[in-house]
Amino acid sequence: MALVKKRSRLINVDGTTYRWRLRRRPTYDQGLVHSPLTYAVEHADNPGTTLVITTNQPHPSNWFGTPSGQVLPSQVADTIRIALTQGWTPENPGSPFHLDQSAGFVSSH
């Protein structure tokens, strides 16, 4: 399933273009700061397997105003490189590839 193009951003990593997107509104658990921020990445020209990254920070729109950092393009690029070394094949169809980087996330409630 391809990412929605609206509010997504393109990023070029080592000569390949990817599309990435943060969910605009938090899920219920993210809003309550029970689970961390996630975002998704796919190959821009030939989307196959989606990469789903779980970060170690709260969603910026959480309902308690818990401080969170921004997801920077440099972080997205680094995460894509890590996923590729761990076996993510972005152009091949398949189930989403999950990359958990939530170590250190602390639920504040």
N, C-alpha and C positions, 0 to 999 in steps of 0.2 A: 504494500500500500504506500503510495507516494505521499510526501509531506504536502501540506497546503502551502501554496506559493505565497499567499498573502502573509505579510509580516515575517517572511523568512529572509535570510541573508546568504549571499554567496561568499565562499571563501576558497582561495586557491592554495592548495597544499602540495608542494613538490610537483607542480605542473598539472595537477588534477583539480578540477573544480567540483566543489561540494556545496550543498545547500544545508543550512542548519536553522533550527527554529526553537525558541523557548515558548512554552505555553504561556499565553498572556495572563490568564487568571490561574491562581493556584488550585490544585485539587483540594478536596476537603481536608485531607491529612496535611497537605502542604500549608494550607491556610492556618491550621492549628499548630504548625511547626512540629508535627509528629513525624513527618518524613521530609527528606531534603528535596531540593530543586533537581529537576531532570530536564534534559533537552535532547533533541533528536537531530541526526545528521544522515544525509543520503548523498549518493553520487548525483550530481546535477544533471548530467546528460543521459545517463542510463540507470535510473534508480532500480535497485534490486533489494538487497537486505538493508534495512534501516538500523543504524547504530543508535542505541539509547544509552545516554550517559547519566548516571546518578552522581551528583556532586556531593560535597560535604558542607554545603551551606543552605540556609533557608531560602524559600522563594521570596523574591523582593517584594511581592504584594501580599505577604502573610498578614493575617488579621490582627496580630499583636504588635506590629511595628518592630519585630525582632530584626536587628541589623543584619544585613547580608551584603556580600560583595557583588560585584558585577561579573558576568561571564564575558571575558575579553576574547576577541578573535585569536589572539596568540594562544590562549588556553584551549580554545576549540581546535586549533591546528595541532597543538601538542597531543591532545586527546585522540585526534584522528590518527596520528602517527602511532600512538600506543596501541590503539585498536587494530590497526593494520598488522603490527608485529604479533598481536595475539590471535590473529586468524580471521579478522573481519574481511569479508569479500564483498565490497559494496555493489558490484555490478551483477552478482549472482543472486537469483531469487532465493528466498528462504525466510525463516522466522527472524524476528529482530535479534540483533546481537547486543547483549547487555554488557556494559562496562561499568562496574561499580567502583566509584572513587569516593564513597561516603565515609571512609575511615575518619574518625574525628568529629562526625556530626553529633551534636548533642541536642536532643529535644528539650525545648525550654519550658514545656508545660506537661 
